Amino acid sequence: MSVRDIVLYPDRRLKEICVEIKSIDEYALSVANDLRDTLHNYSHTVGIAAPQVGELVRIVAIDVSKTKKGQKLNHGELVMINPEIVEWSSIIKTREGCLSIPDYTGNVNRARKVTVRYYDLDGNEHRFDTEGFEAVVLQHEIDHLDGILFIDRIISRRTDLFRRKNY
């Protein structure tokens, strides 16, 4: 278990479609634990996907519980194997940023409510409904597994992409 370096755009690995985890073996557990450690290392981060640490497999880690936006509805810290959105409804406009694109944020349309299915580290299947900030984070991280970045979903590149402010 260790904190990994973040893969930065325009690295080609960020545009690859990740492979499904067929069995939860030592490799999968190692990637999952490294994702968790890396997520904890960045205090402002609420999610991370395997390609962001250079692994092209379908694993994400999220935790919105420590943020203001995530207080209303969250499922705590989750490490998800082969996550997929199985249902969604309603569209909201949201501002997103990404560890792999640290200098920019942008306005993106996302589903307000989603149902997600995934496997935990013990191989148990789970399914739950969520909405708002947690739903947005899930969509963002699952997009990473399909080689899609938030800049690919920007509403208008001319008016909805913003240079991040440095404080």
One Martini backbone bead per residue (centre of mass of N, CA, C, O) as a GRO file, in nm:
protein
  167
    1MET     BB    1   0.096   0.037   0.023
    2SER     BB    2   0.045   0.356  -0.156
    3VAL     BB    3   0.138   0.651  -0.279
    4ARG     BB    4   0.061   0.790  -0.585
    5ASP     BB    5   0.110   0.912  -0.875
    6ILE     BB    6  -0.024   1.142  -1.095
    7VAL     BB    7  -0.182   1.139  -1.386
    8LEU     BB    8  -0.135   1.361  -1.658
    9TYR     BB    9  -0.248   1.572  -1.868
   10PRO     BB   10  -0.199   1.399  -2.188
   11ASP     BB   11  -0.200   1.118  -2.103
   12ARG     BB   12  -0.302   0.830  -2.267
   13ARG     BB   13  -0.422   0.661  -2.026
   14LEU     BB   14  -0.678   0.856  -1.986
   15LYS     BB   15  -0.807   0.732  -2.282
   16GLU     BB   16  -0.856   0.456  -2.175
   17ILE     BB   17  -0.999   0.146  -2.159
   18CYS     BB   18  -1.081  -0.044  -1.904
   19VAL     BB   19  -1.045  -0.339  -1.739
   20GLU     BB   20  -1.186  -0.595  -1.609
   21ILE     BB   21  -1.236  -0.757  -1.315
   22LYS     BB   22  -1.224  -1.106  -1.261
   23SER     BB   23  -1.038  -1.101  -0.993
   24ILE     BB   24  -0.968  -1.075  -0.645
   25ASP     BB   25  -0.652  -1.010  -0.618
   26GLU     BB   26  -0.354  -0.886  -0.535
   27TYR     BB   27  -0.359  -0.667  -0.747
   28ALA     BB   28  -0.638  -0.543  -0.691
   29LEU     BB   29  -0.579  -0.480  -0.390
   30SER     BB   30  -0.338  -0.296  -0.439
   31VAL     BB   31  -0.482  -0.082  -0.605
   32ALA     BB   32  -0.703  -0.016  -0.399
   33ASN     BB   33  -0.511   0.072  -0.169
   34ASP     BB   34  -0.368   0.295  -0.330
   35LEU     BB   35  -0.618   0.464  -0.377
   36ARG     BB   36  -0.683   0.519  -0.085
   37ASP     BB   37  -0.413   0.652  -0.009
   38THR     BB   38  -0.428   0.876  -0.225
   39LEU     BB   39  -0.692   1.002  -0.137
   40HIS     BB   40  -0.588   1.078   0.156
   41ASN     BB   41  -0.348   1.266   0.060
   42TYR     BB   42  -0.590   1.440  -0.069
   43SER     BB   43  -0.793   1.644   0.104
   44HIS     BB   44  -0.969   1.764  -0.162
   45THR     BB   45  -1.044   1.469  -0.234
   46VAL     BB   46  -1.328   1.240  -0.354
   47GLY     BB   47  -1.171   1.100  -0.607
   48ILE     BB   48  -1.049   0.789  -0.772
   49ALA     BB   49  -0.879   0.635  -1.046
   50ALA     BB   50  -0.673   0.404  -1.176
   51PRO     BB   51  -0.559   0.575  -1.424
   52GLN     BB   52  -0.441   0.804  -1.225
   53VAL     BB   53  -0.208   0.561  -1.146
   54GLY     BB   54  -0.164   0.369  -1.420
   55GLU     BB   55  -0.425   0.179  -1.407
   56LEU     BB   56  -0.617  -0.036  -1.644
   57VAL     BB   57  -0.867  -0.055  -1.426
   58ARG     BB   58  -1.190  -0.121  -1.257
   59ILE     BB   59  -1.120   0.125  -1.021
   60VAL     BB   60  -1.257   0.297  -0.730
   61ALA     BB   61  -1.242   0.592  -0.512
   62ILE     BB   62  -1.463   0.721  -0.252
   63ASP     BB   63  -1.527   1.042  -0.050
   64VAL     BB   64  -1.785   1.280   0.059
   65SER     BB   65  -1.817   1.306   0.383
   66LYS     BB   66  -1.596   1.563   0.426
   67THR     BB   67  -1.800   1.743   0.280
   68LYS     BB   68  -2.041   1.968   0.237
   69LYS     BB   69  -2.181   1.840  -0.018
   70GLY     BB   70  -2.175   1.532   0.127
   71GLN     BB   71  -2.356   1.540   0.394
   72LYS     BB   72  -2.648   1.469   0.304
   73LEU     BB   73  -2.524   1.239   0.092
   74ASN     BB   74  -2.377   0.921   0.188
   75HIS     BB   75  -2.149   0.609   0.180
   76GLY     BB   76  -1.880   0.681   0.223
   77GLU     BB   77  -1.627   0.482   0.192
   78LEU     BB   78  -1.531   0.365  -0.144
   79VAL     BB   79  -1.450   0.055  -0.302
   80MET     BB   80  -1.468  -0.011  -0.660
   81ILE     BB   81  -1.558  -0.285  -0.856
   82ASN     BB   82  -1.692  -0.257  -1.150
   83PRO     BB   83  -1.843   0.002  -1.201
   84GLU     BB   84  -2.199   0.096  -1.262
   85ILE     BB   85  -2.442   0.257  -1.437
   86VAL     BB   86  -2.797   0.159  -1.443
   87GLU     BB   87  -2.919   0.444  -1.354
   88TRP     BB   88  -3.092   0.754  -1.453
   89SER     BB   89  -3.174   1.109  -1.359
   90SER     BB   90  -3.163   1.391  -1.443
   91ILE     BB   91  -3.025   1.725  -1.485
   92ILE     BB   92  -2.709   1.883  -1.405
   93LYS     BB   93  -2.512   2.155  -1.325
   94THR     BB   94  -2.150   2.133  -1.287
   95ARG     BB   95  -1.851   2.175  -1.109
   96GLU     BB   96  -1.528   2.061  -1.222
   97GLY     BB   97  -1.250   1.859  -1.125
   98CYS     BB   98  -0.893   1.735  -1.145
   99LEU     BB   99  -0.600   1.581  -1.076
  100SER     BB  100  -0.521   1.545  -1.396
  101ILE     BB  101  -0.641   1.867  -1.412
  102PRO     BB  102  -0.525   2.113  -1.211
  103ASP     BB  103  -0.584   2.403  -1.387
  104TYR     BB  104  -0.898   2.309  -1.409
  105THR     BB  105  -1.239   2.392  -1.468
  106GLY     BB  106  -1.596   2.285  -1.518
  107ASN     BB  107  -1.892   2.270  -1.695
  108VAL     BB  108  -2.130   2.002  -1.632
  109ASN     BB  109  -2.336   1.745  -1.729
  110ARG     BB  110  -2.546   1.560  -1.499
  111ALA     BB  111  -2.676   1.333  -1.310
  112ARG     BB  112  -2.866   1.352  -1.020
  113LYS     BB  113  -2.943   1.043  -1.048
  114VAL     BB  114  -2.825   0.716  -0.930
  115THR     BB  115  -2.742   0.378  -1.016
  116VAL     BB  116  -2.518   0.150  -0.859
  117ARG     BB  117  -2.279  -0.108  -0.952
  118TYR     BB  118  -2.074  -0.337  -0.746
  119TYR     BB  119  -1.765  -0.443  -0.601
  120ASP     BB  120  -1.604  -0.550  -0.344
  121LEU     BB  121  -1.313  -0.678  -0.188
  122ASP     BB  122  -1.493  -0.961  -0.139
  123GLY     BB  123  -1.706  -0.990  -0.399
  124ASN     BB  124  -1.951  -0.818  -0.335
  125GLU     BB  125  -2.255  -0.719  -0.433
  126HIS     BB  126  -2.372  -0.385  -0.519
  127ARG     BB  127  -2.656  -0.153  -0.464
  128PHE     BB  128  -2.732   0.202  -0.528
  129ASP     BB  129  -2.869   0.509  -0.440
  130THR     BB  130  -2.810   0.846  -0.566
  131GLU     BB  131  -2.730   1.202  -0.514
  132GLY     BB  132  -2.576   1.458  -0.630
  133PHE     BB  133  -2.256   1.472  -0.543
  134GLU     BB  134  -2.213   1.163  -0.540
  135ALA     BB  135  -2.314   1.116  -0.829
  136VAL     BB  136  -2.103   1.292  -0.970
  137VAL     BB  137  -1.850   1.145  -0.873
  138LEU     BB  138  -1.917   0.871  -0.992
  139GLN     BB  139  -1.927   0.963  -1.289
  140HIS     BB  140  -1.641   1.072  -1.307
  141GLU     BB  141  -1.489   0.804  -1.231
  142ILE     BB  142  -1.621   0.618  -1.445
  143ASP     BB  143  -1.522   0.775  -1.687
  144HIS     BB  144  -1.222   0.706  -1.653
  145LEU     BB  145  -1.270   0.397  -1.735
  146ASP     BB  146  -1.357   0.523  -2.043
  147GLY     BB  147  -1.171   0.777  -2.124
  148ILE     BB  148  -1.321   1.014  -1.964
  149LEU     BB  149  -1.325   1.358  -1.933
  150PHE     BB  150  -1.447   1.653  -1.827
  151ILE     BB  151  -1.351   1.805  -2.091
  152ASP     BB  152  -1.546   1.624  -2.274
  153ARG     BB  153  -1.817   1.761  -2.109
  154ILE     BB  154  -1.818   2.036  -2.177
  155ILE     BB  155  -2.043   2.257  -2.266
  156SER     BB  156  -1.831   2.514  -2.318
  157ARG     BB  157  -1.516   2.601  -2.409
  158ARG     BB  158  -1.561   2.916  -2.405
  159THR     BB  159  -1.754   2.939  -2.110
  160ASP     BB  160  -1.681   2.643  -1.921
  161LEU     BB  161  -1.369   2.708  -1.887
  162PHE     BB  162  -1.137   2.718  -1.601
  163ARG     BB  163  -0.903   2.867  -1.432
  164ARG     BB  164  -0.743   2.793  -1.163
  165LYS     BB  165  -0.707   2.907  -0.853
  166ASN     BB  166  -0.442   3.046  -0.666
  167TYR     BB  167  -0.364   3.068  -0.300
   0.00000   0.00000   0.00000
